[in-house]
C-alpha cells in the first residue's frame, strides 16, 4: 500500500512537470512581419504579433489578394517554447502550429514551420521584426 501511494505521488509529479510550459524571454514582445505568395499564391499578408509574458498571444493581420480584396482579422491564443521549438495554439480552432525558431542578432525572430493546421509542413518561413518601444 505504501509503495502504491509513493508511486501515485511520483506519477502525479511527473504529470504536473510535463504540463509546465516554457516561455523564451528573448521572443516576448510585439513584432511585425509580412509575406507574399508563401501559403497562398497571390496573397500578401501583413501582421503584428504580440507574445505576452505568461503565454498569451495576440495576432492582428491583414491579407490582400491579387484582386485587391482585403481581409482583416485578430486571433487570440497561447504560445510557448520547448527544446528550440515554438508552439502557437489558436483559440478559434484549438490547433497548435509548431515551428523551429531562431533569434537573430538584431532581435528579430526567424520561423520555419514543422506542423501547420495539424499536418506536417516545413514549407513556410517568415521573420518577425521586433517593434522597438520608444
Helices and strands as residue ranges (DSSP letters): H 2-19, G 25-27, E 29-36, E 44-51, E 56-64, E 70-82, E 85-90, E 95-103, E 109-116, E 119-120, E 125-130
